[in-house]
């Protein structure tokens, strides 16, 4: 059951990672292109805060003792999208939500996703997220202490 919840949490982490970093990157890049100091522009500060929040969520997912599917789902999405980018740039760029009829924040996130994909940041994040999947201890269930089990048997009279 923990792997089902891990899979569902992995989908949420993927969405937060893609849209959070995409939206924030677009704001940070615009601030840097205009040579605006972050303390002078609220939009740039909010973008940097969103990047920090996404990094915090990512760090917690990496170190928490959750199902490995929690990090496997976003890693495969990022790595697969990078492979598509290497093989067909146009198709990969069209996967980002940048159509004009979408909400403006979603289009901004899509443009940021394109920037992160083209710069290789998503490849780096995909590899970093895939490493915990290779650790066998992540696939094992929670550890049970044998001493506690023996104590419970003695108290119940079934020893």
Buried (B, 14 or more C-beta within 10 A) or exposed (E): EBBEEBBBBBBBBBEBBBBBBBBBBBBBBBBEEEEEEBEEBEEBBBBBEBBEEBEEBBEEBBEEEBBBBBBBBBBBBBBEBBEBBEEEEEEBBEBBBBEEEEEEEBBBBBBBBBBBBEEEBBBEBBEBBBEBBEEEEBEEEEEEEEEEEEEEEEEEEEE
